[in-house]
Amino acid sequence: MLKDVVQKRLAAPERTQEDLLAHTIQEMNIGEDFVIQSMFGLLFLTSVTIATTMAFAFKLLAEHAAVLEELTTEHEVILKDRDNLDTPLTWNEYKSTTFTLQVINEVLRLQNIAPGLFRRARKDISVNGYIIPKGWVIMIATVALHLNSNQFEDPLAFNPWRWKNVQPSVAAKCFMPFGSGMRQCAGAEYSRVLLATFLHVLVTKYRWTIVKGGKIVRAPIIRFPDGFHFKISEKSN
């Protein structure tokens, strides 16, 4: 579909449109295929990743009272230390949210928004007696890494406290929610800050309960086939 749109734009250059695709096409020296892949990537990243992660966090927190209680306590402490309660979350406050970052890690580990990462072999690679020829595409199954019981005890359980004891070497090799190496997502740290800020506002200002739905399937990204309905209300002072 995107290819058809791009080719129609190229066939009628006089019909200029002031949108992102038009500006991207102006840089066609990067190639038509790259334009199509870039637009697909932007649509995917802006409409799926953060929204799905937030919905998944809503569900997990509603189902795990102990996690929600500790998360709420951490952010209420931040409010108590402020002179002005209306002040936005500061960078220093964000860096102090140890448990919040553990919660975010655990949500990302279980969610696996990108079920796999792709790389191309730049040379022949020997793996367990087999040869991956130079030029072949390799898929790294992040789901297999994140749910590996050898690295994460009881891997299907939502347990943010596990991150107190996860060694940096294990996290570096077996935790890749944003990819790995030089091709890691450019928005990785921004996403963590956004999620932490969202959780700060959520647990200090609101309460919610699940009404119905919430069943999860992966096809290949997490979906709620029966919907996910919850009742949310503002906390009273």
C-alpha positions in Angstrom: 0.0 0.0 0.0 2.8 2.4 0.9 4.6 1.6 -2.3 1.5 2.5 -4.3 1.2 5.8 -2.5 4.8 6.7 -3.1 4.7 5.8 -6.8 1.5 7.9 -7.3 3.3 10.8 -5.6 6.3 10.3 -7.9 4.1 10.1 -11.0 2.4 13.5 -10.2 5.1 15.7 -8.7 3.1 18.8 -9.6 0.6 17.9 -6.9 2.7 18.9 -4.0 1.5 18.1 -0.5 2.9 19.5 2.7 3.2 16.3 4.7 5.9 14.1 6.1 5.9 11.8 3.0 6.3 14.7 0.7 9.4 16.0 2.6 10.8 12.4 2.7 10.3 12.0 -1.1 12.3 15.2 -1.6 15.2 13.3 -0.3 14.8 10.5 -2.9 18.5 10.2 -3.2 18.2 7.8 -0.3 16.1 5.5 -2.5 12.4 4.6 -2.9 12.7 1.4 -0.9 14.2 3.4 2.0 11.4 5.9 1.9 8.8 3.1 2.1 10.6 1.3 4.9 11.0 4.6 6.8 7.3 5.5 6.5 6.3 2.0 7.6 8.7 2.2 10.6 7.3 5.6 11.7 3.7 4.4 11.5 4.5 1.3 13.5 6.6 3.0 16.1 4.1 5.9 16.7 0.9 3.9 16.7 1.9 0.6 18.3 4.8 0.5 20.6 4.2 3.1 23.4 0.4 2.7 23.3 0.6 -1.0 23.7 3.2 -0.8 26.4 1.0 1.6 28.4 -2.1 -0.6 28.0 0.0 -3.7 29.1 1.2 -1.8 32.1 -2.4 -0.8 33.1 -3.3 -4.5 33.0 -0.3 -5.8 34.9 -0.5 -3.2 37.7 -4.3 -3.8 38.1 -3.6 -7.5 38.6 -0.6 -7.1 41.0 -1.6 -5.1 44.0 1.8 -5.4 45.7 3.6 -3.9 42.7 1.1 -1.1 42.4 1.5 -0.3 46.1 5.3 0.0 46.0 5.2 2.0 42.8 2.6 4.4 44.3 4.6 4.8 47.5 7.8 5.7 45.5 6.0 8.5 43.7 4.1 9.7 46.7 7.5 10.2 48.4 8.5 12.5 45.5 5.4 14.6 46.0 6.1 14.9 49.8 9.5 16.3 49.1 8.2 19.0 46.7 7.5 22.5 47.7 5.0 22.8 44.8 2.8 19.8 44.1 2.1 21.1 40.6 5.7 20.9 39.6 6.4 18.5 36.7 8.6 15.5 37.3 12.2 16.6 37.2 15.2 14.8 35.9 16.6 14.2 39.4 13.2 12.8 40.5 13.2 10.5 37.4 16.6 9.2 38.2 15.5 8.4 41.8 12.6 6.2 40.7 14.5 2.9 41.1 11.4 0.7 41.4 9.6 2.5 38.6 12.5 1.6 36.3 12.4 -2.0 37.5 8.6 -2.0 36.7 9.3 -0.6 33.2 12.0 -3.2 32.6 9.7 -6.0 33.6 6.8 -4.7 31.4 9.2 -4.5 28.4 10.6 -7.9 29.1 7.2 -9.6 29.1 5.7 -7.5 26.3 8.4 -8.0 23.6 6.9 -5.4 21.3 9.4 -6.5 18.6 9.3 -10.3 18.6 12.6 -10.4 16.6 15.6 -8.4 15.5 17.2 -8.8 12.1 20.9 -8.7 11.2 22.9 -9.8 8.2 25.9 -12.1 8.5 28.9 -10.1 7.2 31.0 -13.3 7.1 30.5 -17.1 7.6 29.6 -17.8 11.2 30.0 -21.1 12.9 27.2 -21.9 15.5 27.1 -25.3 17.2 28.6 -27.1 14.2 26.5 -25.3 11.6 27.6 -22.6 9.3 25.5 -19.4 8.7 26.8 -18.3 5.3 27.9 -14.7 4.6 25.0 -12.6 3.4 22.3 -14.6 5.1 19.7 -12.7 7.2 19.7 -13.7 10.9 16.7 -13.3 13.2 17.3 -12.9 16.9 14.2 -14.0 18.7 14.0 -11.6 21.6 11.0 -13.5 23.1 13.3 -16.5 23.5 15.9 -14.3 25.3 13.4 -12.5 27.6 11.6 -15.7 28.6 14.7 -17.8 29.1 14.3 -19.6 32.4 18.1 -20.0 32.6 18.5 -16.3 32.9 15.1 -15.2 34.4 13.6 -17.3 37.2 9.9 -18.1 36.6 10.1 -16.0 33.4 6.3 -15.7 32.8 5.7 -14.1 36.2 5.5 -10.3 36.5 8.1 -9.6 39.1 9.8 -6.2 39.0 11.9 -7.1 42.0 13.9 -9.6 40.0 15.8 -6.6 38.5 17.5 -6.0 41.8 19.6 -9.1 41.2 19.9 -9.2 37.4 23.6 -8.9 36.5 24.6 -6.2 34.0 26.2 -8.9 31.8 22.8 -10.8 31.7 20.9 -7.7 30.9 23.3 -6.8 28.1 23.0 -10.2 26.4 19.5 -11.3 27.3 17.4 -8.1 27.5 16.9 -6.3 24.2 13.5 -4.5 24.2 15.1 -1.7 22.0 17.4 -3.8 19.9 21.1 -4.1 20.5 24.5 -2.7 19.4 24.8 0.2 17.0 21.3 -0.5 15.6 19.5 0.0 19.0 16.4 2.2 18.8 17.3 5.9 18.9 14.2 6.5 21.2 15.1 4.0 23.9 15.9 6.4 26.7 13.2 8.8 25.6 10.7 5.9 25.8 11.8 5.1 29.4 11.4 8.7 30.5 8.0 8.9 28.8 6.8 5.7 30.5 8.1 6.8 33.9 6.4 10.2 33.6 3.2 8.5 32.6 3.3 6.1 35.6 4.1 9.0 37.9 0.9 10.9 36.8 -1.1 7.7 36.8 -0.4 6.4 40.3 -0.4 9.8 42.0 -3.6 11.1 40.5 -5.7 8.2 39.4 -7.1 4.8 40.4 -8.5 2.2 38.1 -10.1 -1.3 38.0 -10.6 -3.7 35.2 -14.2 -4.0 34.0 -13.9 -6.7 31.3 -11.6 -8.1 28.7 -7.8 -8.0 29.0 -7.1 -11.4 27.4 -3.8 -11.2 25.6 -2.7 -12.9 22.3 0.4 -12.3 20.3 0.0 -12.1 16.5 2.9 -11.3 16.4 2.5 -8.1 18.5 0.5 -8.2 21.8 -3.3 -7.7 21.1 -6.4 -7.6 23.2 -8.9 -9.7 21.1 -11.8 -9.1 23.5 -10.9 -5.5 24.1 -9.6 -4.1 27.4 -12.1 -2.1 29.4 -11.3 -0.4 32.7 -12.9 2.2 34.9 -10.6 5.1 35.9 -11.3 7.9 38.4 -9.4 10.7 39.8 -8.1 10.3 43.4 -9.5 12.7 46.0 -7.0 14.9 47.9 
